[in-house]
């Protein structure tokens, strides 16, 4: 008799069922994290060359050394972030994972899970399911990165993307949007890292898959 592919009833299934994050997701998550670090640190150096607030970022936490070098890093990181992000979205939407993992999410559910978390009553037993606060945070950061890419396109090729430039309120306004979206991304990463530190098992799962 021919061997049939694994189904939930065959012995191979429990091993697959133990997987919390599929391999492609883990690879893309870490590529994304690397790209975000490159983009943010080189972006700070680019901002320092023409700041619009009365502060600059300490040189030691920027990347690229000088404006030209930082631009090279930013453009290299840009392709990584863009290609990886596009593939992540395509796979997530195409496999239906996006809707399974991140929806439904509701204001009431987020408030309830936030309340439970603040009282130390939020369960982390099953890492396959994100709580409502996580769902909202992850959806937020996905949209935030899309905003960063779109406003970045305007700053990069403002003449070619003239419609997008006008939709974002002109070149100077797009620059502010890009900056604030960066600040929100950095805030997300800070909170994300604290959460990971509180549930170290989740880090193992994002590396090994289970
Ligand atoms: C730097 C930018 C980062 C961004 C934008 C980011 C974004 C995300 C997103 C969107 C998810 C959900 C992925 C999905 O299920 O489709 C996620 C999950 C996760 N991330 Fe990150 N991440 C970043 C960096 C990091 C770093 C540096 C760490 C660890 C040191 C980390 C650890 C994790 C873990 C452990 C999970 C799974 C959480 C869980 O299962 O409860 N991330 N991240």
Boltz pocket constraint, residues with backbone or C-beta under 6 A from the ligand:
constraints:
  - pocket:
      binder: B
      contacts: [[A, 25], [A, 29], [A, 32], [A, 33], [A, 34], [A, 36], [A, 37], [A, 101], [A, 127], [A, 138], [A, 141], [A, 142], [A, 189], [A, 192], [A, 193], [A, 196], [A, 202], [A, 203], [A, 204], [A, 205], [A, 206]]
      max_distance: 6.0
